[in-house]
Amino acid sequence: MRNIVSLNENWLFVKDTADITATVGEQVNVPHSWNAIDGMDGGNDYFRGHCLYKKNLNKAELPEGELYYIEFRGTNASADLYINGEKLAHHDGGYSTWRVNITGALKDENEIAVVIENTINETVYPQMADFTFYGGMYRNVNLIAVPASHFDLDYFGAPGIKVTPTVEGKDAKVELEAWVTDKKDGQTVRFTVTSRCGCKTFTAESEDGKAVIEIPEVHLWHGRRDPYLYSAKAELIDGGEVIDTVSTRFGCRTFRIDPDRGFILNGEEYPLRGVSRHQDRWGFGNALLPEHHIEDMDLICEVGATTIRLAHYQHDQFFYDLCDERGMVVWAEIPYISKHMPTGRENTISQMKELISQNYNHASIVVWGLSNEISIGGSDDDLLENHRILNDLCHEMDKTRLTTIAAVSMCKMDDPYLQIPDVVSYNHYFGWYGGDTTMNGPWFDKFHQTHPTIPIGCSEYGCEALNWHTSTPKQGDYTEEYQAYYHEELIKQLFTRKYIWATHVWNMFDFGADARAEGGENGQNHKGLVTIDRKYKKDAFFAYKAWLVSPETDPFVHLCGKRYIDRVEDVTKVTVYSNLPEVELFVNGESIGKKTAEDHFFYFDVKNVGESTIVAKAGELSDEGKIKKVDEMNMDYVLVEKGAVLNWFDINAPEGRFSLNDTLGEIMKTFRGKLWFAKMGLQMKKKMDEGKKGEKKSGGFEVDLKGGDSGLMQMMGGFTVLRLTSMMGMMNISFTKEELLKLNKQLNRIRKPKK
């Protein structure tokens, strides 16, 4: 019989070496990442290189078996396996399961050595993206002992059993396949399908490893409402004895994506409104434990999501299982992202084969993502061919699911690569990276009108928020208040358009992006609804909960701005979110009125005198906070960039004149502003050319500075010049204080247009 033994404990870890004879290091347990700290502390200097993991294995202590495989659930990004000094395998791709037959190399005493690297190269994705590429042996490692005849362990990390249910009326037809390695004459495969309660069992026996089982009165998997799962088991029978077994869970459901009605599950309209998720957290990098995955899923369920985009790579099988169990509808994708590499085509193919082979049985998955923002530099013939190959591969391997892409804002609606997948989504940040929030809904209306037969979704939208606060939120200020306002507006625009087949907030959690240098806490992308340590739910979290969670399921009321106590204004705005129809606000025990709000967002004007206790009540529920009148703004609430040469309040900004605190878009509306930017563009181009010499740190980021007509320039129009120069740090380009003051002095000479 098959035996699986964990090899997670007691590895020798040696950093910055590919020498398998190295002996000086530290003892670690897997999951482990060598970038757990430096991958999210800023500076774009996290270690990218080779590291060694070694472990001794006594053959006498292994379970009985004729063949032995070692299974790695995730080694980022490329790995070489050695047994007793002999190289047995190489694997490219940091997010999938891979296995190696080590039987022939085993001796009585054995040394396992794995060299893993997350270095820069041009053949393995990802190489350019806004997240940290954590190196490490960051998921479980197992030893699998099997008889000579066994269910396959060699095909792209697949589980050896494939289940394809088809719903036919009230019944289901379940096609089962299992692949036997070294099958002997007389051996058969017995399939068993069992209901969740175990009270219904269906069996079939097969000589060729294929069978069809009928389930009468099938119980459907119906998302969050009823995520019902069946179990399927394949047993290899030899002379009446079971010699190997594999099993999986599956769900029976139908779905389609309609360009007008959105997502339809089991014949019912089922709006997909949810979030995207990265797989890292503070102090762990991407070496997550089961309790971390469960906490993530609990929070995603609490916010009311019905869908998760598992970005930008294959996630842990444990989390896909949770998605099945909790009824999440999933977008699964490979890390074909940001920068098309002509030399990386084979890697996109192998990663897609692994993604589909390993995840085919998951009821939660409905679309395979081909790429993310890959056309940021425009489409060419090689990129288009790569996408056609991947799209055809997905349909060849899986005839039950659809394909999709996440296109970036600058991608024109007539770009040919939008015609390749079955459905399309866009990453839009109007209201954060340029433009304003009002542009989002009309953009989707225009796409829907232009392409009425192409289902369109929103795969990313969001804005950053840290513990900064203001009563006058504005785009780019990184305050919790602006993030809340932004999401209020996006919720109203996106959720009321039924034709949008799915929406995914970017992101559910703050995540590591070591190259980032903005917002006052470097090394992270802070667009999350929850902080990277999962300890604080930002106000925007509750805006979604108010829209998505039924009051019968989880009634709540949330008082916003509880971290914003000191306020200078005489009358201050207080916002409350609730999924209940009416909210009453009390100030120091005295009611100032009741309000109803169909959009679940309740606004009150509160006199700000002395110290006040604010209580929001909805039904039997309440939430409490405090405000205090102060004469001057509490500077603890004001963004001070970490390591910044200048902050906004240090800049001379004469009335009626431009400064570094003005947006590029406003400056570019004037003739003199365009001339100024042309000169600044030359200076930035020079710095970029100098920065290319240090490409190891820049990570391949490039900026198109052709002028105001380019898509990227239009996006950048919403940045203040100061913020733009700060963000250039992600490309290893910096400005001195003297240079910034000189730029500001130049801007001070340019008059703002009269209103």
C-alpha positions in Angstrom: 0.0 0.0 0.0 1.0 3.6 -0.5 2.6 5.3 2.4 3.3 9.0 2.7 5.9 10.3 5.2 6.5 14.0 5.9 10.1 15.2 5.4 9.4 18.6 6.8 11.7 18.5 9.8 15.4 19.0 10.4 16.9 20.4 7.2 20.3 22.0 7.1 19.9 25.4 5.4 23.0 27.1 3.9 22.4 30.5 2.4 24.1 31.8 -0.7 25.6 28.6 -2.0 25.1 26.0 -4.7 27.8 23.8 -3.2 26.1 20.6 -2.1 29.1 19.7 0.1 28.6 22.7 2.3 28.1 21.8 6.0 27.9 25.1 7.9 24.4 26.6 8.2 21.3 26.5 10.4 18.7 23.8 11.2 15.3 24.7 9.8 11.9 23.1 9.4 9.9 23.3 6.2 7.9 25.4 5.2 10.8 27.8 5.0 11.7 31.0 3.1 14.9 32.8 3.2 13.1 36.1 2.4 10.6 36.0 5.3 12.0 39.3 6.6 14.0 41.0 3.8 11.3 40.3 1.3 9.0 42.9 2.8 11.1 45.4 4.6 11.8 47.7 1.6 14.9 48.7 -0.2 14.5 46.3 -3.1 17.4 44.4 -1.8 16.0 41.1 -0.7 18.4 38.1 -1.3 18.0 36.6 -4.7 20.5 33.7 -5.2 21.2 30.1 -4.6 20.6 28.3 -1.3 21.1 24.8 -0.1 18.8 22.5 1.9 20.2 19.1 3.1 18.8 16.2 5.0 19.9 12.7 5.9 17.6 9.7 5.3 18.1 6.2 6.7 16.5 3.7 4.3 15.8 1.3 7.1 13.5 3.9 8.7 11.4 4.3 5.5 8.0 2.6 5.1 7.9 -0.6 3.1 7.7 0.0 -0.7 9.2 -1.1 -4.0 9.5 2.5 -5.3 10.2 5.7 -3.5 9.3 9.2 -4.7 10.2 12.5 -3.1 7.5 15.2 -3.5 8.0 18.9 -3.2 4.9 21.0 -2.9 6.6 24.3 -3.7 10.3 25.3 -4.2 10.7 28.9 -5.5 11.8 29.3 -8.2 14.1 26.7 -9.7 15.5 23.7 -8.0 18.0 20.8 -8.5 17.7 17.6 -6.5 20.7 15.5 -5.5 20.8 12.1 -3.8 24.2 11.1 -2.4 25.8 13.6 -4.7 24.0 12.4 -7.8 21.9 15.0 -9.6 18.5 13.4 -10.3 16.2 16.2 -11.4 15.8 19.9 -12.2 12.5 21.8 -11.9 11.6 25.3 -13.1 8.5 27.0 -11.6 8.2 28.0 -7.9 4.5 27.4 -7.2 3.6 23.8 -8.2 4.1 20.3 -7.0 6.9 18.2 -8.5 8.0 14.6 -7.8 11.1 12.5 -8.5 11.6 8.8 -8.4 14.7 8.4 -6.1 14.6 4.6 -5.8 17.7 3.8 -7.9 19.8 6.3 -6.0 19.0 5.2 -2.5 21.6 3.5 -0.3 21.4 2.4 3.4 22.4 6.0 4.5 21.4 8.9 2.2 22.0 12.6 1.9 19.3 14.6 0.2 20.5 17.9 -1.2 18.3 20.5 -2.9 19.7 23.7 -4.4 17.0 26.3 -4.9 17.4 29.6 -6.6 15.3 32.7 -7.1 17.8 34.5 -9.3 17.0 36.7 -12.3 16.8 34.9 -15.6 15.0 35.1 -18.9 13.3 31.6 -19.0 11.3 31.2 -15.8 8.3 33.2 -14.8 7.8 35.5 -13.0 10.7 37.9 -13.5 8.9 41.3 -13.3 6.0 42.0 -11.0 4.8 44.1 -8.1 5.4 41.4 -5.5 8.3 39.7 -3.8 9.6 36.5 -5.4 10.3 34.7 -2.1 12.9 32.0 -2.3 12.7 28.8 -0.4 11.4 25.3 0.2 8.2 26.9 1.4 5.6 24.2 1.2 5.5 20.6 2.4 8.0 17.9 1.4 6.9 14.2 1.4 8.4 10.8 0.8 5.9 8.5 -1.0 6.4 4.7 -0.9 4.5 2.7 -3.5 4.5 -0.8 -5.0 5.9 -1.3 -8.5 2.4 -1.2 -9.8 0.8 2.1 -8.6 -1.2 5.0 -9.5 0.8 7.5 -11.6 3.2 9.9 -9.8 5.1 11.1 -12.8 2.7 13.3 -14.8 3.2 17.0 -13.9 2.5 16.4 -10.2 -1.1 15.2 -10.8 -2.9 13.2 -8.2 -3.3 10.2 -10.4 -7.1 10.4 -10.5 -9.3 12.6 -12.7 -13.0 13.2 -12.1 -15.3 14.9 -14.6 -18.9 15.2 -13.5 -21.7 16.2 -15.9 -25.1 17.3 -14.5 -28.0 15.9 -16.6 -31.3 17.1 -15.2 -31.6 16.0 -11.6 -28.8 13.4 -12.0 -25.1 13.4 -12.7 -22.8 11.3 -14.8 -19.3 11.1 -13.3 -16.4 10.1 -15.6 -13.5 8.7 -13.7 -10.0 8.0 -14.9 -6.9 6.7 -13.1 -3.5 5.9 -14.6 -1.6 2.9 -13.4 2.2 2.8 -13.8 3.6 -0.7 -14.6 0.2 -2.3 -14.7 0.2 -6.1 -14.6 -2.2 -8.6 -16.2 -5.2 -9.3 -14.1 -5.0 -6.0 -12.2 -8.1 -3.9 -12.1 -9.2 -0.5 -10.8 -12.2 -0.2 -8.5 -13.8 3.2 -8.3 -16.0 4.3 -5.4 -18.0 7.5 -5.2 -19.3 8.5 -1.8 -21.7 11.2 -0.6 -20.5 13.6 2.0 -22.5 11.9 4.8 -21.1 8.5 3.7 -24.7 7.1 3.4 -24.6 6.8 -0.4 -21.9 4.8 -2.2 -21.6 4.0 -5.9 -18.9 1.6 -7.3 -17.6 0.5 -10.6 -14.7 -1.8 -11.6 -12.5 -1.3 -14.7 -9.6 -3.0 -16.4 -8.5 0.1 -18.4 -8.7 2.6 -15.6 -11.8 4.3 -16.9 -15.4 4.2 -15.6 -18.7 6.1 -15.6 -20.8 6.3 -12.4 -24.4 7.6 -12.3 -25.5 9.6 -9.3 -29.3 9.9 -9.2 -30.8 13.0 -7.5 -27.4 14.6 -7.4 -26.7 17.1 -4.7 -25.2 20.1 -6.4 -22.2 22.2 -5.3 -23.7 25.6 -5.1 -21.1 28.1 -4.0 -21.3 29.7 -0.6 -24.9 28.7 -0.2 -24.2 24.9 -0.3 -20.6 23.8 -1.1 -21.5 20.1 -1.3 -18.7 17.7 -2.1 -18.5 14.0 -3.0 -15.5 11.8 -2.6 -14.0 9.6 -5.3 -11.5 6.8 -4.6 -9.6 4.6 -7.0 -8.2 1.3 -5.7 -5.7 -0.9 -7.6 -6.7 -4.5 -7.1 -4.3 -7.4 -7.6 -5.6 -10.9 -6.8 -8.4 -9.5 -4.7 -5.9 -7.4 -2.6 -5.8 -3.6 -2.7 -2.2 -2.6 -3.4 -2.6 1.2 -4.0 -5.2 3.8 -3.6 -5.7 7.5 -4.4 -8.7 9.7 -3.6 -10.1 13.2 -4.3 -13.1 15.3 -3.6 -15.3 16.8 -6.3 -18.5 18.8 -6.8 -21.2 18.5 -9.3 -22.3 21.9 -10.8 -23.0 23.7 -14.0 -21.9 27.2 -14.8 -21.7 29.6 -17.7 -20.6 33.2 -18.1 -23.1 35.3 -20.0 -22.0 38.7 -21.5 -25.3 40.3 -20.2 -26.2 38.3 -17.1 -22.8 37.6 -15.6 -21.9 34.4 -13.9 -24.6 31.7 -13.8 -24.3 28.8 -11.4 -26.6 25.8 -11.7 -28.9 27.9 -13.8 -29.2 30.8 -11.3 -27.6 34.2 -11.6 -24.8 34.1 -9.0 -22.9 37.5 -8.8 -19.2 37.0 -8.4 -18.0 39.7 -6.1 -14.8 39.1 -4.3 -11.1 39.6 -3.7 -7.7 38.7 -4.9 -5.2 37.0 -2.6 -1.4 36.8 -2.3 0.0 33.9 -0.3 2.4 35.8 2.1 2.3 37.4 5.5 4.5 39.3 7.9 7.4 37.3 9.3 6.7 34.2 7.2 7.0 35.3 3.6 5.2 32.7 1.6 6.0 29.8 4.0 2.5 29.6 5.3 1.1 27.1 7.8 -2.4 25.5 7.7 -3.6 27.9 10.4 -2.6 30.9 8.2 -4.6 29.6 5.3 -7.6 29.0 7.5 -7.4 32.5 9.0 -7.2 33.9 5.5 -10.3 32.0 4.4 -12.2 32.9 7.5 -11.6 36.6 6.8 -12.5 36.3 3.1 -15.8 34.6 4.1 -16.4 37.3 6.7 -16.2 40.1 4.1 -18.9 38.3 2.1 -16.8 37.3 -1.0 -18.2 34.8 -3.4 -15.1 34.5 -5.5 -11.3 34.6 -5.1 -8.7 35.4 -7.7 -5.7 33.4 -6.6 -3.0 35.6 -8.0 -0.5 35.5 -9.6 0.5 31.9 -9.5 -0.5 28.4 -8.3 -1.5 28.4 -4.6 -1.2 25.7 -2.0 -3.4 22.6 -2.5 -4.6 23.2 1.1 -6.1 26.5 0.1 -7.8 25.2 -3.1 -9.3 22.5 -0.8 -10.6 25.3 1.5 -12.1 27.0 -1.5 -14.0 23.8 -2.4 -15.2 23.4 1.2 -16.3 27.0 1.7 -17.9 27.4 -1.7 -15.6 30.0 -3.2 -15.6 30.4 -7.0 -12.0 30.5 -8.1 -9.9 32.1 -10.8 -6.6 30.1 -11.0 -3.6 31.3 -13.0 0.1 31.0 -13.8 2.7 33.7 -13.2 2.8 34.8 -16.9 2.9 38.4 -15.8 4.0 42.0 -16.7 6.8 41.3 -19.1 6.6 38.9 -22.0 9.8 36.9 -22.4 10.3 35.2 -25.8 12.6 32.8 -24.1 10.0 31.9 -21.5 7.4 30.2 -23.6 8.2 26.6 -22.6 8.0 27.6 -19.0 4.5 29.1 -19.5 3.4 25.8 -21.0 4.9 23.6 -18.3 3.4 25.8 -15.5 0.0 25.7 -17.2 0.2 21.9 -17.5 1.1 21.6 -13.8 -1.7 24.0 -12.8 -4.4 22.1 -14.7 -3.1 18.6 -14.0 -2.9 19.2 -10.2 -6.1 21.2 -9.8 -8.5 19.6 -12.3 -10.7 18.0 -9.7 -11.4 21.2 -7.7 -15.1 22.2 -7.9 -14.2 25.8 -7.0 -12.2 26.5 -10.1 -14.1 27.9 -13.1 -11.5 29.7 -15.1 -7.8 29.3 -16.0 -6.0 32.6 -16.2 -3.6 32.8 -19.1 -1.7 36.0 -18.1 -1.7 39.2 -16.1 -1.0 42.6 -17.5 1.3 41.0 -20.0 0.5 43.6 -22.7 1.8 46.5 -20.6 4.4 47.0 -23.3 2.0 46.3 -26.1 1.2 43.0 -28.0 3.5 41.5 -30.6 3.2 38.4 -32.7 5.3 36.2 -30.3 3.1 37.3 -27.3 -0.1 36.6 -29.3 1.2 33.1 -30.3 2.1 32.3 -26.7 -1.4 33.1 -25.7 -3.0 31.1 -28.4 -0.8 28.1 -27.5 -1.8 28.4 -23.8 -5.5 28.9 -24.7 -5.6 25.8 -26.9 -3.7 23.8 -24.2 -6.3 24.7 -21.6 -9.1 23.6 -23.8 -7.3 20.4 -24.8 -6.6 19.5 -21.2 -9.9 20.7 -19.7 -13.1 20.8 -21.8 -15.2 21.9 -18.8 -13.7 25.3 -17.9 -13.1 28.6 -19.6 -10.0 30.7 -20.1 -9.5 34.4 -19.1 -6.9 37.1 -18.9 -6.3 40.1 -16.8 -5.6 43.0 -19.1 -4.1 46.3 -17.9 -5.8 49.7 -18.4 -3.5 50.8 -21.2 -4.6 47.8 -23.3 -6.8 49.1 -26.0 -10.3 47.6 -26.4 -9.4 46.5 -30.0 -6.1 44.7 -29.0 -6.1 41.3 -30.7 -5.1 39.5 -27.6 -8.5 40.2 -26.0 -10.0 38.0 -28.7 -8.1 34.9 -27.6 -9.6 33.8 -24.2 -13.2 32.9 -23.6 -13.8 35.8 -21.2 -11.9 39.0 -20.3 -11.2 41.0 -17.2 -9.4 44.4 -16.8 -7.2 45.8 -14.0 -8.3 49.4 -13.6 -7.1 51.9 -10.9 -9.0 55.0 -12.0 -9.1 57.1 -8.9 -5.7 55.9 -7.7 -3.3 55.6 -10.6 -4.6 58.5 -12.6 -8.1 59.4 -13.6 -10.8 59.5 -11.0 -13.3 57.1 -9.5 -16.2 58.2 -11.8 -14.4 56.8 -14.8 -14.7 53.1 -13.8 -18.4 52.3 -14.5 -18.5 54.3 -17.8 -15.4 52.5 -19.0 -17.0 49.1 -18.5 -20.2 50.4 -20.2 -18.1 51.4 -23.2 -16.4 48.0 -23.4 -19.8 46.2 -23.1 -21.2 48.3 -25.9 -18.1 47.8 -28.1 -17.9 44.1 -27.5 -21.4 42.9 -26.5 -20.5 39.2 -26.9 -17.4 39.3 -24.8 -18.0 38.8 -21.0 -16.1 41.5 -19.2 -15.0 41.6 -15.5 -12.8 43.7 -13.2 -9.8 41.6 -12.1 -8.1 44.3 -10.1 -9.1 47.6 -8.5 -8.0 49.3 -5.3 -6.0 51.9 -3.5 -3.5 52.0 -0.7 -4.2 52.9 2.9 -2.0 52.9 6.0 -2.6 54.5 9.4 -2.8 58.0 8.0 -6.0 60.1 8.5 -7.7 63.2 7.2 -11.1 64.8 7.0 -10.5 65.9 3.5 -9.3 62.7 1.7 -7.8 63.0 -1.7 -6.4 60.7 -4.3 -2.9 59.6 -3.5 -2.9 60.5 0.2 -2.7 56.9 1.5 -5.3 57.6 4.2 -7.7 55.1 5.4 -10.4 57.7 4.7 -9.6 57.9 1.0 -9.5 54.2 0.7 -12.9 53.9 2.2 -14.3 56.6 -0.1 -12.7 55.0 -3.1 -14.3 51.6 -2.4 -17.7 53.1 -1.6 -17.6 54.6 -5.1 -16.3 51.4 -6.8 -18.9 49.2 -5.0 -21.7 51.4 -6.2 -20.4 51.4 -9.8 -19.3 47.8 -10.2 -21.9 45.9 -8.2 -24.8 47.5 -9.9 -23.7 46.4 -13.3 -25.0 42.9 -13.7 -23.1 42.2 -16.9 -19.7 42.4 -15.1 -19.1 38.7 -14.7 -16.7 39.0 -11.7 -15.0 41.7 -9.6 -11.9 41.1 -7.6 -10.6 43.7 -5.1 -6.9 44.2 -5.2 -6.1 43.0 -2.6 -7.7 41.2 0.3 -4.4 41.5 2.3 -1.4 43.9 2.2 1.5 41.9 0.7 5.2 42.0 0.3 6.6 44.1 -2.6 10.1 44.8 -1.5 10.7 47.3 -4.3 7.9 49.6 -3.2 8.9 52.9 -1.6 5.7 54.7 -0.9 3.1 55.3 1.7 5.5 55.6 4.6 6.1 51.9 5.1 8.4 50.6 2.4 8.5 47.0 1.1 4.7 46.4 0.9 1.7 47.0 -1.3 -0.9 48.4 1.1 -4.0 48.0 -1.1 -5.3 45.3 1.2 -8.6 45.4 3.1 -6.6 43.8 5.9 -3.1 44.4 7.1 -0.3 42.0 6.2 -0.3 40.6 9.8 -4.1 40.0 9.5 -4.5 42.0 12.8 -6.4 45.0 11.5 -9.4 45.3 9.2 -9.4 48.6 7.5 -12.7 50.6 7.2 -13.1 49.6 3.6 -13.3 45.9 4.7 -16.7 46.7 6.3 -18.0 48.6 3.2 -17.9 45.3 1.4 -19.3 43.4 4.3 -22.2 45.8 4.4 -23.0 45.0 0.7 -22.2 41.3 0.5 -23.3 39.8 3.9 -26.9 39.2 4.6 -28.2 40.6 7.9 -29.8 37.3 8.6 -26.4 35.6 8.4 -24.2 38.2 10.2 -25.8 41.5 11.1 -23.3 44.2 12.1 -22.6 47.9 12.4 -19.2 49.5 12.0 -18.1 53.0 13.0 -15.4 54.2 10.7 -12.4 56.3 11.7 -11.8 54.8 15.1 -8.0 55.4 14.6 -8.7 59.0 13.7 -9.4 60.7 17.0 -7.8 64.2 17.0 -9.7 66.4 14.6 -9.4 70.2 13.9 -12.7 71.0 12.3 -15.7 72.3 14.3 -18.1 69.9 12.5 -16.7 66.6 11.4 -18.1 63.9 9.2 -18.7 60.5 10.8 -19.3 57.5 8.5 -21.0 54.2 9.6 -21.3 51.0 7.6 -24.0 48.4 8.3 -26.0 45.8 6.5 -29.0 46.7 8.6 -31.5 49.3 7.2 -31.2 52.0 9.8 -28.4 53.5 12.0 -28.7 55.8 14.9 -25.7 57.9 16.1 -25.1 58.9 19.7 -22.6 61.6 20.8 -21.8 61.5 24.5 -25.0 59.5 25.1 -27.3 61.9 23.2 -28.9 60.8 19.9 -28.2 63.1 16.9 -30.6 61.3 14.7 -31.4 58.2 12.7 -30.6 57.6 9.1 -31.4 55.0 6.4 -29.2 54.3 3.4 -29.9 51.9 0.5 -26.2 51.8 -0.3 -25.4 50.8 3.3 -23.2 53.9 3.9 -24.5 56.2 6.6 -23.1 59.7 7.0 -23.5 62.0 10.0 -22.3 65.6 10.7 -21.1 65.7 14.3 -20.2 68.9 16.3 -16.6 68.5 17.4 -16.3 70.0 20.9 -13.9 68.8 23.6 -13.8 65.0 23.8 -16.7 63.0 22.5 -17.7 59.4 22.7 -19.4 58.3 19.5 -21.7 55.3 19.4 -23.4 53.9 16.3 -26.4 51.7 16.9 -28.3 49.4 14.4 -30.9 47.2 15.9 -29.4 45.6 19.0 -25.9 46.1 17.8 -23.5 49.0 18.5 -20.0 50.1 17.8 -18.0 52.8 19.6 -15.2 55.3 19.1 -13.9 58.7 20.2 -13.1 62.0 18.7 -11.3 65.0 20.3 -11.2 68.7 19.2 -7.6 69.9 18.7 -6.3 73.2 17.4 -3.6 71.8 15.0 -3.5 68.7 12.9 -1.9 65.8 14.7 1.2 65.1 12.6 1.0 61.4 13.6 -1.9 61.2 11.1 0.1 62.8 8.3 2.1 60.7 5.9 5.9 61.0 6.4 7.6 58.9 3.8 10.1 56.5 5.3 13.6 57.6 4.1 12.0 60.4 2.0 14.3 63.2 0.9 11.3 65.6 1.1 7.7 65.3 2.4 4.8 67.3 1.1 4.7 69.7 4.0 8.4 70.7 3.4 7.6 72.0 0.0 7.2 75.7 -0.9 3.8 75.9 -2.7 2.8 79.6 -3.4 -0.9 80.1 -4.0 -1.7 80.1 -7.7 1.6 78.4 -8.6 2.5 74.8 -9.2 4.7 72.7 -6.9 5.8 69.1 -6.4 2.5 68.6 -4.6 0.4 69.0 -7.8 -0.5 66.2 -10.0 1.3 65.6 -13.2 -2.1 65.7 -15.0 -2.8 69.2 -13.8 0.6 70.4 -14.7 0.4 68.9 -18.2 -2.7 70.9 -19.0 -0.6 74.0 -19.3 1.8 74.8 -22.2 4.6 75.7 -19.8 3.9 72.6 -17.7 4.4 70.4 -20.8 7.7 72.1 -21.5 8.8 71.6 -17.9 7.9 67.9 -18.1 9.8 67.5 -21.3 12.9 68.6 -19.4 12.1 66.5 -16.4 11.5 63.5 -18.7 15.0 63.8 -20.1 16.4 63.9 -16.5 14.4 60.8 -15.6 15.4 59.0 -18.8 19.0 59.7 -18.0 18.5 58.3 -14.5 16.8 55.3 -15.9 19.6 54.6 -18.3 22.0 54.8 -15.4 19.8 52.5 -13.4 19.9 49.8 -16.1 23.4 49.2 -15.1 22.0 48.0 -11.8 19.3 45.9 -13.4 19.6 43.3 -10.6 17.9 45.7 -8.3 15.5 47.3 -10.7 13.9 44.0 -11.4 13.3 44.9 -15.1 10.8 47.7 -14.5 10.6 50.1 -17.4 8.7 53.3 -17.8 7.5 54.8 -21.2 8.2 58.5 -21.2 7.1 59.2 -24.7 4.7 61.8 -23.7 1.2 62.6 -22.7 -0.5 60.4 -25.3 0.9 57.1 -24.0 -1.4 54.9 -21.9 1.0 54.8 -19.0 1.5 58.5 -19.0 -2.3 58.9 -18.8 -2.4 56.6 -15.7 0.5 58.6 -14.1 -1.5 61.8 -14.5 -3.1 61.3 -11.1 0.3 61.2 -9.3 1.7 64.2 -7.6 5.2 64.9 -8.9 6.6 64.2 -5.4 4.8 60.8 -5.3 6.0 60.0 -8.8 9.7 60.7 -7.9 9.3 58.6 -4.7 7.8 55.7 -6.7 10.8 55.8 -9.1 12.7 54.3 -6.2 11.1 51.0 -7.2 13.2 51.2 -10.4 16.3 52.0 -8.4 16.1 55.7 -9.5 16.5 58.4 -6.9 16.4 62.2 -6.7 18.5 64.2 -4.2 16.9 66.8 -2.0 18.7 69.5 -4.1 17.3 68.1 -7.3 13.8 68.0 -5.9 14.0 71.5 -4.6 15.3 72.6 -8.0 12.3 70.9 -9.7 9.9 72.6 -7.3 11.5 76.0 -7.9 10.9 75.5 -11.6 7.3 74.6 -11.0 6.8 77.6 -8.7 7.4 79.8 -11.8 4.4 78.3 -13.6 1.0 79.8 -13.0 -2.0 77.6 -12.4 -4.9 78.2 -14.8 -7.6 80.4 -13.4 -10.7 78.6 -12.4 
